[in-house]
Amino acid sequence: MPQAQKHLRQVYTHIAHDSVSIAQQIANELAERTRLLDDLPWTGKVIPEASDENLREVQAQSWRIFYQVRGRDVFVFAVIHKRRQLAPEDIRELFKQS
């Protein structure tokens, strides 16, 4: 299973402990944001910690969705809470794990 899907499951499971309906709502919003990237891959901003034009992010709720643009394809590699502090090496590690 790709790393980003594992992240999404972890988000859902964590939130579902308090509310299954809110967990479903957030999971649906995150999934919808990633589907939009198929048509608008450059809509997100460059991940500031990465400084790589092809590594980008969009946000949904309290979550950052990290993805890479490869030609006409979009590859989502992580879903991270926006409060999490990341260093450039953290981004590289998340990308390598995917």
C-alpha positions in Angstrom: 0.0 0.0 0.0 1.4 3.4 -0.9 2.6 5.6 2.0 0.0 8.3 1.4 -2.8 5.8 1.6 -1.4 4.6 4.9 -1.3 8.2 6.1 -4.9 8.7 5.1 -6.0 5.5 7.0 -4.1 6.8 10.1 -5.9 10.1 9.8 -9.2 8.4 9.5 -8.6 6.0 12.4 -7.3 8.7 14.7 -10.3 11.0 14.1 -12.9 8.1 14.1 -12.0 7.4 17.7 -14.0 10.6 18.4 -16.4 10.7 15.5 -16.8 8.4 12.6 -18.9 10.9 10.6 -16.2 13.6 11.0 -13.5 11.1 10.0 -15.4 10.2 6.9 -16.0 13.9 6.1 -12.3 14.7 6.4 -11.2 11.6 4.5 -13.6 12.5 1.6 -12.3 16.1 1.5 -8.7 14.9 1.4 -9.5 12.5 -1.4 -11.4 15.1 -3.3 -8.4 17.5 -3.1 -6.1 14.9 -4.5 -8.6 14.1 -7.4 -8.5 17.8 -8.3 -4.8 17.6 -8.8 -5.3 15.4 -11.9 -6.7 18.4 -13.7 -4.7 21.2 -12.0 -1.4 19.7 -10.9 0.3 23.1 -10.5 -2.4 24.5 -8.3 -0.5 23.7 -5.1 2.4 25.7 -3.8 6.0 24.4 -3.6 6.7 22.7 -0.3 8.7 25.4 1.5 10.9 22.8 3.3 11.7 21.1 0.0 12.6 24.0 -2.3 11.9 21.7 -5.3 9.5 23.0 -8.0 8.1 19.5 -8.6 7.4 18.8 -4.9 4.2 20.6 -4.1 1.4 20.7 -1.5 -2.3 21.5 -1.1 -4.2 21.8 2.1 -7.5 20.5 3.3 -8.7 21.1 6.8 -5.7 20.7 9.1 -3.8 18.5 6.7 -1.0 19.1 4.1 -1.1 16.8 1.0 2.3 16.4 -0.4 2.7 15.5 -4.1 5.2 15.4 -6.9 4.4 16.5 -10.5 6.0 14.1 -13.0 5.2 15.4 -16.5 1.4 15.0 -16.8 1.1 12.7 -13.7 0.7 13.6 -10.1 2.1 11.3 -7.4 0.8 11.9 -3.8 3.4 10.8 -1.3 2.2 12.0 2.1 -0.6 13.4 4.2 0.7 15.3 7.2 -0.9 17.4 9.9 -0.1 21.0 9.4 1.2 21.5 13.0 3.9 19.0 12.4 7.3 20.7 12.0 9.3 19.4 9.1 12.9 19.8 8.1 14.1 19.4 4.5 15.5 15.9 5.4 12.0 14.9 6.7 10.5 15.7 3.3 13.2 13.7 1.5 12.5 10.8 3.9 8.7 10.9 3.3 9.4 11.0 -0.4 11.8 8.0 -0.3 9.3 6.0 1.8 6.6 6.3 -0.8 
